Amino acid sequence: MVTQSTHFISIENVSMRFGEVEAVRDTTLSVEQGTICGLVGSDGAGKSTLLRIVATMIPPVSGKIMIGGLDVVKDKQRVKPLIGYMPQRFGLYNDLTVDENMRFFMDVFNVPREERRRRREKYLGFSNLLPFAERQAGNLSGGMKQKLGLACVLAHEPKVLILDEPTNGVDPVSRQEFWEILAQMRGGGMTILVSTAYLDEGEKCDRLVLMHRSQVLATSTPAEIRGRFSTLEDAMIARIQEVDREIVHDSFKR
């Protein structure tokens, strides 16, 4: 049974290493139900690794993650149906049509047959892909492929949507349309955890998590993180540079 809580995702003191590389360091944060939480920060900060841990793809070396009151490690098989995960390179089948890709993912997720038509109409409709239902995925534009990927991830109607830089390299119009879909999903009560390289997208999030050097530097609303700076980008760069200066200063003291 899924626990009803405003903090639908709870991450407590999570760390992850790959050999000598510390990918995530003692990270604690929570995400309220029905909100969009964005991960932003420098390349190699640990954003993708943290998302993979939350999505049950890899277990952390320490710490605990709860989704809907379920432990993502101990209760992995019960957690997985709650999650829709879209990695940076989502596995669409280019030789299948839009419709065939959608049917394939509904098969994978065991979507009841009586539900399939409604979900096809809903999610391909959200994505403006119904007119292209017979087009092969390999012949879609980059933005259309990402929207098809999202539609496929939503096919089993997860409680939590986890997206790793889903609009990277996508044109501005398609990015806007993609975020309009996310806003509709949030309006329906879905909890969304997304990393992005575009800080205008960061402004659309309810809360932001700023990461650098494998750790969380700040967790707050976009406006609070922006603070006295004119843009979110200026604020993020200033905070990252401050941390780097502190690290250099500490190394000289030793």
C-alpha positions in Angstrom: 0.0 0.0 0.0 1.3 3.4 -1.0 1.6 5.8 2.0 -0.1 9.2 1.5 2.4 11.9 2.3 3.2 15.4 1.0 6.8 14.2 0.7 6.3 11.6 -1.9 10.0 11.2 -2.5 12.4 11.2 0.4 16.2 11.0 -0.1 18.2 10.6 3.1 22.0 10.7 3.2 22.5 9.0 -0.1 26.0 8.4 -1.4 27.3 6.6 -4.5 30.8 5.7 -5.7 32.1 4.1 -8.9 35.6 2.8 -7.8 37.5 5.9 -6.7 35.0 8.3 -8.1 32.5 9.8 -5.7 29.4 10.4 -7.8 26.9 11.4 -5.1 27.9 12.6 -1.6 25.6 12.4 1.4 22.6 13.9 -0.4 19.4 14.6 1.5 16.3 16.1 -0.1 12.5 15.6 -0.4 10.0 16.2 -3.2 6.4 17.0 -2.4 3.6 15.1 -4.2 2.2 16.9 -7.2 5.2 19.2 -7.8 8.1 19.5 -10.2 11.6 19.3 -8.7 14.4 20.3 -11.0 18.1 19.3 -10.7 20.5 21.8 -12.1 24.3 22.3 -11.8 27.6 21.7 -13.4 28.4 18.8 -15.7 29.5 15.7 -13.7 27.8 17.0 -10.6 26.0 13.7 -10.0 22.5 14.6 -11.3 22.1 11.6 -13.6 23.5 9.2 -11.0 21.0 10.5 -8.4 18.1 10.1 -10.8 19.2 6.5 -11.7 19.3 5.7 -8.0 15.8 7.1 -7.4 14.6 5.2 -10.5 15.8 1.9 -8.9 18.4 1.4 -11.7 21.3 1.2 -9.3 21.4 0.9 -5.5 23.2 3.5 -3.4 26.3 2.5 -1.4 24.7 4.2 1.6 21.6 6.1 2.6 17.9 5.5 1.9 15.3 6.6 -0.6 11.6 6.2 0.0 8.9 6.7 -2.7 5.3 6.7 -1.4 6.5 5.1 1.8 8.3 2.3 0.0 12.1 1.7 0.2 13.5 1.7 -3.4 16.0 -1.0 -2.5 14.0 -3.3 -0.2 10.7 -2.8 -2.0 12.1 -2.4 -5.5 9.5 -4.6 -7.2 6.7 -2.7 -5.6 8.3 0.7 -6.4 9.0 0.1 -10.1 5.4 0.3 -11.2 5.1 3.7 -9.5 7.9 5.1 -11.6 8.2 6.4 -15.2 11.9 6.9 -16.1 13.2 8.5 -19.2 17.0 8.5 -19.4 19.1 10.8 -21.7 19.1 8.1 -24.4 15.6 6.7 -24.3 15.1 3.4 -26.1 12.6 4.1 -28.9 12.5 1.6 -31.8 13.3 3.7 -34.9 11.9 1.0 -37.3 8.5 1.0 -35.5 5.8 3.6 -36.1 4.6 6.0 -33.4 1.6 3.7 -32.8 3.8 0.5 -32.7 6.1 2.1 -30.2 3.2 3.0 -28.0 1.7 -0.4 -28.2 5.0 -2.0 -27.4 5.4 0.0 -24.2 1.8 -0.7 -23.2 2.7 -4.4 -23.6 5.8 -4.1 -21.5 3.8 -2.3 -18.7 0.9 -4.8 -19.0 -1.6 -2.0 -19.6 -5.1 -3.5 -19.5 -6.5 -4.0 -23.0 -9.7 -2.0 -22.2 -7.5 1.0 -21.2 -5.2 1.1 -24.2 -7.3 3.2 -26.6 -7.9 5.9 -23.9 -4.3 6.1 -23.0 -3.2 6.2 -26.7 -5.6 9.0 -27.4 -4.6 10.9 -24.2 -0.8 10.7 -24.4 -0.3 10.9 -28.1 -2.9 13.7 -28.1 -1.0 15.6 -25.4 2.1 15.2 -27.5 0.5 16.3 -30.7 1.6 13.0 -32.3 -1.8 11.6 -33.3 -1.4 12.9 -36.9 1.9 11.1 -37.1 0.8 7.8 -35.7 1.8 5.8 -38.8 5.2 7.5 -39.2 8.3 5.5 -38.2 10.0 6.9 -35.1 13.3 7.1 -37.0 11.7 9.7 -39.3 10.6 12.0 -36.5 12.3 15.2 -35.6 14.3 15.3 -32.3 11.6 17.1 -30.5 8.9 14.7 -31.7 11.1 11.7 -30.6 11.4 13.2 -27.1 7.6 13.7 -26.9 7.0 10.1 -28.1 9.4 8.9 -25.5 7.5 10.8 -22.9 4.2 9.4 -24.1 5.6 5.9 -23.9 6.9 6.5 -20.4 3.4 7.7 -19.3 1.6 4.7 -20.8 1.3 2.9 -17.5 0.3 6.2 -15.7 3.1 6.3 -13.1 2.9 8.2 -9.8 6.4 9.6 -10.2 8.1 10.8 -13.5 11.9 10.9 -13.6 13.5 12.6 -16.5 17.2 13.1 -17.3 17.7 16.2 -19.4 14.8 15.2 -21.6 14.9 18.4 -23.9 18.7 18.5 -24.4 19.3 19.5 -28.0 15.6 20.0 -28.8 14.4 23.2 -30.5 12.7 25.9 -28.4 9.2 25.3 -29.6 9.4 21.6 -28.8 10.9 22.3 -25.4 8.0 24.6 -24.6 5.5 22.0 -25.7 7.3 19.3 -23.7 7.1 21.5 -20.5 3.4 22.2 -21.2 2.8 18.4 -21.0 4.8 18.3 -17.7 2.6 21.1 -16.3 -0.5 19.1 -17.2 0.9 16.0 -15.5 1.7 18.0 -12.4 -1.8 19.4 -12.4 -3.1 15.9 -12.3 -1.1 15.1 -9.2 2.0 13.5 -10.7 5.3 14.1 -8.9 8.1 15.0 -11.3 11.9 14.9 -10.8 13.8 16.3 -13.8 17.3 17.4 -14.5 17.9 20.1 -17.1 20.7 22.1 -18.7 18.3 24.9 -19.5 17.8 27.4 -16.7 14.7 28.9 -18.3 13.3 25.4 -17.6 14.6 25.6 -14.1 12.3 28.6 -13.6 9.3 26.5 -14.4 10.0 24.1 -11.5 8.4 24.4 -8.0 11.7 23.7 -6.4 15.3 23.5 -7.6 18.2 21.4 -6.4 21.6 22.9 -7.3 24.4 20.3 -7.5 28.1 20.6 -7.9 31.0 18.2 -7.2 28.7 15.4 -6.3 26.8 17.3 -3.6 23.8 19.5 -3.1 24.6 23.2 -2.7 21.1 24.5 -2.3 17.5 23.4 -2.4 14.8 26.1 -2.7 12.4 27.8 -5.1 13.9 29.3 -8.3 13.2 32.8 -6.9 15.0 32.1 -3.6 18.0 30.6 -5.4 18.2 33.5 -7.8 18.1 35.9 -4.9 19.8 39.3 -5.6 21.1 38.1 -9.0 19.3 39.2 -12.2 19.2 35.7 -13.6 19.2 32.1 -12.3 22.3 31.4 -14.4 24.3 34.3 -12.7 23.2 33.0 -9.2 24.2 29.4 -10.0 27.6 30.4 -11.5 28.4 32.6 -8.5 27.5 29.8 -6.0 29.6 27.2 -7.9 32.6 29.5 -8.1 32.3 30.3 -4.4 32.5 26.6 -3.6 35.5 26.1 -5.9 37.3 29.0 -4.3 36.7 27.5 -0.9 38.1 24.2 -2.0 41.2 25.8 -3.4 41.7 27.8 -0.2 41.3 24.8 2.0 43.8 22.8 -0.1 46.4 25.6 0.4 45.8 25.7 4.1 46.8 22.0 4.3 
